[in-house]
């Protein structure tokens, strides 16, 4: 198994950070948001409410 399972494919901001991460094993995309001391991670969904999956 690859020791770096997740790959950051998008990043925006300096203080308020928005990033998209891809699980290289499943292809599922995750949205990470950080602002100050708070942050959160969630599955990135398409217009139909299904997870965005990046093809390998």
C-alpha positions in Angstrom: 0.0 0.0 0.0 1.2 3.5 -0.9 2.2 5.4 2.3 0.6 8.6 0.8 -3.0 7.5 0.3 -4.4 11.0 -0.1 -3.3 13.6 -2.7 -4.1 17.3 -2.6 -5.4 18.3 -6.1 -6.6 21.8 -5.3 -5.8 24.6 -2.8 -7.1 28.1 -2.5 -6.5 30.8 0.1 -4.0 31.8 2.8 -6.0 32.4 6.0 -9.3 30.8 4.9 -8.2 27.6 3.2 -10.2 25.5 0.8 -8.7 22.2 -0.5 -9.8 19.2 -2.4 -8.1 15.8 -1.6 -8.4 12.5 -3.5 -8.2 9.1 -1.9 -5.9 7.4 -4.3 -7.3 3.9 -3.5 -11.0 4.7 -4.0 -10.9 7.9 -6.1 -13.3 9.6 -3.8 -12.9 13.4 -3.5 -13.0 15.2 -0.2 -13.5 19.0 0.5 -11.5 20.4 3.4 -12.2 23.9 4.7 -10.2 25.7 7.4 -10.7 29.2 8.8 -8.7 30.3 11.8 -8.8 27.5 14.4 -11.8 25.7 13.0 -12.0 23.3 10.1 -13.9 20.4 8.5 -13.7 17.6 6.0 -16.6 16.2 4.0 -17.1 14.1 0.9 -17.4 16.2 -2.2 -20.8 15.6 -3.9 -22.0 16.1 -7.5 -25.2 17.7 -8.6 -27.1 14.5 -8.0 -25.8 14.0 -4.4 -23.4 11.3 -5.3 -19.7 11.3 -4.3 -17.3 12.8 -6.9 -14.9 10.0 -8.0 -11.7 10.7 -9.9 -10.8 7.9 -12.3 -7.4 6.3 -11.8 
